[in-house]
Amino acid sequence: MRITFLGAAGEVTGSQHLIETDKVRLLLDCGLFQGSRSGARAKNEEFHCDPENLDGVILSHAHMDHCGRLPQLWKSGYRGSVFCTDATADIADLMLRDSARIQVEDAKYLTRKLKRGHPPIQPLYDEQDVDGLMGHVQPLTFREWHDLGNGVEVRFLPAGHILGSAISEIKVREAGNTHRIVFSGDLGRRGMPLLVDPTPVDGADVLICESTYGNRVHPELEDTSAALLEVIGESVRSGGRVIIPAFSLGRTQQLVYFLNGLFNAGKLPRIPIFVDSPLANRLTKIFVRYDHTLNCDVQKVLQTDKDVFGFSSLTYVDSQKESMALNDRSGPFVVISASGMCEGGRVVHHLKQAVGDPRNTVCLMGYQAPHTLGWQIAQRRQYVRIFDRDFPLKANVAQLSGLSAHADVADFKWWFEESTRHGHSFGHSFLVHGEPESASDLAKVLSDFSDEPPLIPALQDSVTFD
């Protein structure tokens, strides 16, 4: 058996790992490389796994850096199955169609910038490719072993990262030997709203584990409900609006869940609240569909509240006309809108209207990457750049932390301990999906639970197992 690391090796994005035996070629994830447009484009244009000859793909979850190249894989000739959980299949369908739209729009935009006579830029894929790919997606239930053929079995365990996210436990049989491989996907945190905690495994011959935050400890999960209530209360007193940039998948649903709890407790002021993101609205419907898989706290609420993502003062906005009308509203209100780092989507238009008024508040949720609009606002710069113009930042800025969906070093250590508690260690361990310093520090923690020193593979490194 050989494993080749084709993405998220020595970096965070583009998750993709190839397992090969004499009988089978199996891909773990097929994610987009994300970064600067030119650098990411170069990495995303070519596959190193011969798509036509792959036998299967195991998908950990529906974030784009894990699933975003699947339609391109189909476009390149892959016709095998994509195995994932039910919720991941539904979420990936929405996320990939949104990505296809962006691919097509970006290609048109870049083509307009080319010199006369230059061949047009082609999208990595379009919606027809998504249609083709989704016809090959095969959802599998959690916690049950499934025979994929060619001596391969897989079992999905909850990873606690996003809805549907899975730790993949894989058995590969060849020449009378069975290799048990565990692929963490993205591991979630313990004690987070909505989702169950990540599930420990029982050791493994081979562990492929992410390391995104392997060298840091997240802030304690603050009382987000109380913090939101304070921000909204100040808006009511000042007569201003609150703009909350939030990612469509995960963060928006967490916020609505907190607000629903405040509404049910009679604590939420009488103020209109709008979720202005068509993608987030469709994703929230999937959360409702799978609410029986959410954690025990949600199950308790569901006994008296059939919809934890809806209440009378909350409106989901779909049309562009409805979105634009929000800018003409008077009086206090709240808008939750994508994207989370303010780099695109409808939230940018809301920020353009709001940042210059000291009665308003921009409420940032978590990490803002350097040089993004969200980062500029977090820095409380005198002016922020929106649509190539400088706008004075006079609005208040609030920042709520502690809602990261990724495990930190304490969560990793807990998961390693629980996964080896019954005497089964990790044989060979590989740390992926992390910057070099993060992976290196996590390797020191993992070494106590692994028979061999953990390795940090570089892109296209291969390891062979007897």
Secondary structure, DSSP 8 states (H G I E B T S, - for coil): -EEEEEESSSSSS--EEEEE-SS-EEEE------SSHHHHHHHHS--SS-GGG--EEE----SHHHHTTHHHHHHTT--SEEEEEHHHHHHHHHHHHHHHHHHHHHHHHHHHTS-TT------S--HHHHHHHHTTEEEE-BTS-EEEETTEEEEEEE-SSSTT-EEEEEEEEETTEEEEEEE--S---TT-SSS--------EEEEEEE-TBTT--------HHHHHHHHHHHHHHHT-EEEEE--TTTHHHHHHHHHHHHHHTT-S-S--EEEE-HHHHHHHHHHHHTGGGS-HHHHHHHTT-S-TT--TTEEEE-SHHHHHHHTT--S-EEEEES-TTSSSSHHHHHHHHHTT-TT-EEEEES---TTSHHHHHHTT-SEEEETTEEEE--SEEEEE-----S-BHHHHHHHHHHHTTTS--EEEEEEESS-HHHHHHHHHHHGGGBSS--B---TT-EEE--
